[in-house]
Amino acid sequence: MLITGSCHCGNIAYSLDWAPDPKEIPARACTCTFCTKHGGVWTAYPAGCLKIRVKDPAQVSRYAFGTETADFHICKRCGVVPLVTSSIDGQDYAVVNVNTFENVDASMLQRSSSNLDGENTGDRLARRKRNWIANVTFLP
């Protein structure tokens, strides 16, 4: 399944190749204050291939807080956060916001919450390496 998504104005867009086609897609609502305030609900398929295209990089803000090990990509035009990246050992990993999907039936989303309070930085990076999308490409 090729999942497409973007911010509201389309400045930040992505495609996620999720093969074989999933029967359901995990959708984790993070309980941190940033995700709670922005409605971030994240998914990743570690074996997937994520391609990201940004029309106007000057209109993208990257926000890092807490451990400063992840960048939230925020569109300055519309305010939507379609993805988060984390650079670990020279490799980019990512999760995408299911609220920015364009071609997925909402009934496929298996929603749950995710509380990461108390997780140390080493454990957090190891979890991302295991669970986040490892094949991430920023297209020109």
Protein Blocks (a to p, Z undefined) as FASTA:
>chain_A
ZZddddfkomagcddddddddfbdcddddfbfklmmnopacdddfkbccddddfblmlpc
cddehjlpaccdddfknopafbccddeehiacddddfklpcbbcfklpccddddfehiaf
klmmmmmmmmmcfbdcddZZ
